[in-house]
Amino acid sequence: MSDAAVLFLYAETPVHAGSDTGSGALDLPIQREVATGLPIIKGESLKGALRERFRPVDTNDKAALATWRQVFGQELTAGGGETRPGSLRVHEAQLVAFPAPTMEGTFMWVTSPLACARLARKAKLADLKLPELPAGQSCVGGKKRGELVVGPYVVDFRPADPELGARQIAQVHAWAQKVAEVALPDTGDDYFRVKLTDDLLRCPDELLAAISRECAPVHARVQLGKEINGETAKMVQNGPFYSEYLPGETLLAALVEGKDEDLKLIGQLHDKVLRVGGDESIGKGLMWCRLWRADAAQG
């Protein structure tokens, strides 16, 4: 039986894992679920990024190439031939927490019962445990109370029952603290771990979907280059076209399965960055990785 682990992906820069077709005014939207509208990174996109990250530099190293093909599958060749899937299985990365601007504290992360339940389900498949969450809807893990502007929305999370509200806040705080510990990179500075613990808003599923659309950055780009009298001039040749991105600080999680040696290979990315999606040459697509396994989990 294969082992399983949870791979967390935390955006250091905006990330463009592109969809197949445009949507409305967006020429290049990011990948989203049809049913919920929440951002995702498809399993094939994520596995492709992992495959390229571990591709042997020395193409004459037959042992390294054989191991790489065993894990990621036999690559296609120009002359055809037999293809074979690899032993590593990579599932789609689903949203855990989305950063949204606020009037207080610059920004905060937004999650929802659906996002939390999906992460708990992944953790269970990997024999891991997360703190229990309350059954309510809007709740912040820190000290904030009352109304708060999150993106273009006003969220009221004043509990009707102060005693019950205090317990719910403590539960969300404990959950956020555990997620911050296992998902955010250890860079020697606990600023973001403390901030996630204090500034995580759990809101209704519909609000998370709306915020993930309204607060996803969209960049307009053009392609320059036009020949005038035999010389290339800096003129707009194509565009503008509009690209959507996952913002920096977005947190996603994917289930990965495979042999012990497969997960040890992926574990080499722990607290390191992986390039995911397009626009790499203009500073996009860097994501911190953390692999959470049962044999390494604490508590």
N, C-alpha and C positions, 0 to 999 in steps of 0.2 A: 504494500500500500504506500502511496506517495505521501510525502510530508507537505504541510501547508504553512504559509506565513502571510503576514500583512505587510505590503510595501506601501509606505507613506511617501507622497510626493508633495513637496512644499515649494511654491514658485518663488525663486529669487528674482526673476525678471518676468515681464509679460510673456505669455506662452500662447502660441497659435498652433493648436492641433486642428487642422482644417477639416471642414465638412465637405461632402461630395459636391453640393450645389449651393448656389447663392440663396439668399432669403431676403425678400423685400429690397431695401436700399443697400443691404450688405452684399458685397461681391464675394467676400471670403469670410463666412461666419465660422465660429468654432463648433466643435462637435457637441451636440446636445441630445438628450433623450427625447424621443417623440412624445411619450406619455406625460412626462413631468416638466420638460423644458429645462431641466438642470444640466449644467455643463458636465461633460465626461471626457475621458481620453480612451478611445477604443482599444481593446486588447491587442489588435493587430498593430496599431500605431505604437503602443507602449512596447510591445515585444520587438518591433522593428528598431526602436531606439536602443533597447538593451542589446539586441543583436549587433548593432553597429558599434556600440560602446565596447563590447568584448571581442570584436573581430581581431584576430591576431595581426600584429603589425608585420611580422616576418612571414611572408607567404610561402617560404620554403620550409617552415617548421611544420612538418607533417603531423607530429604528435599533437601540437596545439590546434591545428586545423581540424583534426579528427575529433578532439574534445569539443571544440566549438560547434561542429556539425552535429555531434551527439546531443548537445544541449539545445541548440536552436533549430536544428533541422538541416537537411541537405539543401544547399542553394541551387537555384535554377541555373542551367548552363545554356549557352547559345546553341549547342548541338542537341538539346533535349536531354534525355536520360531519365533515370528513376529519381523521383523525389520522395523524401521521407520526413515526417514531422519530428521535431525534437522532443526530448523528454521533459522540457520545461513548459508548463502551461501558465499563461499570463491572462488574467481576466481584466475586464475594463476597470479603469480607475474612476470611482464615483466621488462626488463632492462630499466633503466632511464639513468644511467651514469656508465661507466666502467673505472677503474683506469689503466693507462698505464704509464710505465717508460718514463722519458724524460731526455735529457742532461741538461736541465735548470729547477730548481725547484723540482728535484727528481721525481715527477710524476704529472700527471694532469688527470682530468676526461674527458672522450670522450663520446659524445652523437651524435645523428643524427636527421634529420627531422622526420624519422619514430618514433624513441623513444619519441621525444618531442610531436608529434601529438597523440601518444597513451596515453601519460600522460594527455594531454589536453582533450582527449575524456573521460577518467576516471573522470577527474575533473568535466566535464559537467554533467555526469551521477549522480554525487554527489552534484550538484548545487554549485560548487566551481569555482573559476576564477584564471587563471594564466595570467601573462603579455603576450602580443602579441610578436611573434617572426618574424624576417625577412624571406623572401622567399629564400634567398641565401643558399649556402652550407657551406663551411668552414669559420668559424668565431670564435674568442676567445673573451670571455667576459672581459678579463683584458687588460693589457697594452702591451702584447707581439705582435710583428709584424714580418713579413717576414717568413723565413723557420724555421721549428721546427722539431726535430727528436722525433717522438712519437712511442714507441716500435721499431719495425724494419722498420718503414716507415718515409719518409720525407714529411711533409705537408707544403705547401706554402699557407698562408692565407693573402697575401698582396692584399688589395682591388684595383681593377682597377680604381674605382672612390673614391678618398679619402673622399669626403663629404658623399657619400652613405655608404662607409665603416664605417665611424665614427658613423652613425646612427644605422647601424647593430650591431656594437660592443656594443653600449649603450643598445640596445634591449636585446641582449644575456646576458649582465651584469645584467639587471633588472630581467630577467627570472631566472638566476642562483641565484640571491640574494633571490628571493621568494622561490625557491626550497630549498635552504640551510636553510631558516628560518623554513619551515614547515616539512622538511624531516630529517634533521640531528638532533641527540639528543642534548638536552641542558645539557651539562656536566659542565657548569660554565666557559668554555674556548671556545672562539669564533674562535680558530685557523682554524678548518676545515671548518667552515661556511665562513670565509673570503677567505680561499683558494679555495673553490668551486666557490665562486663568481668571483674570479680572474683567476682561472685556469680551466675553462670549455671550451673545444673545441667542436664546433659543426661541424661535418665532414659529408661527404656523407655516406649513409646507407651501401654501400658495404665496406667502410673502417672500420666502426664500427664493422661489422661482422668479418672482417679479424683480427682486433686488439683483439677482444674478444676471438678469437681462439689462436692467436700467444702469447698473454700475459696471458693466463690462466695457472696458475702453475700446473705442473704435478709432482707427488711424486712417487718414486719407493719404494715399501714395500715388505718385506718378512715375512713369518711365521716361527718362530723358534720352535724347539722341536723335538727331536728324541731320542728314547730309545736305550741306549747302555748298555748291561749287567744289565738290570733292572733299570737303572737310566736315567733320562731325561737330554740330553745334549743340549747345545745351538748350534744347527746346523740348517741350512736352510732346512725346511721340504717342504715348498711350496713357490713358487715365483721365481724370482721377478714378481710382478704385479704392474701395473701403474694406479694411480688414478688421476683424474683431479679435480680441485677445482675452485670455484669462488674466486678471490683474496679478501683479506680484503680491505675495503673502497668501494666495489661495492654497488651501490644503485639500488633497484628495487621497484616497486609499484604494489599493487594488489587492485582490487575493492572488497569490502566486503559489503554484503547486509543482512538485517535482521530486527528484531524488535528493537525498541529503547533500550530495556534492553539487547539485544544481543550485540549491538555496545557499550553500556556502559561497558559490561563485557570485550570486546576486548580492550576498552579504558584503562583498568587497566594496560595494557602493555606499555602505553605511556611513553617514555624515560626509558624503561626497556629492558632487553635482552630476546630473545626467542631462544631456541635451535632448529635448523632446519637441517635435513639431517643426514648423518651418521658420523662415526668417532668421536663421542662425547668424548670418553675416551682418545683421544689423542689431545684434545684441539681444535677441529674443530666445526663449526656450530653455533657460537654465532652471533646473529643479533639484532641490536638495532631496536626497533619498535616505530613508531609514527603514530597515527591515526588522519587523517585530516577530520573533519566533518563540514558541512555547519554552524551549530549552534555555532561552536567554531572557525571558520575561521575569520581571520582579513583581511580586505581589499579585 
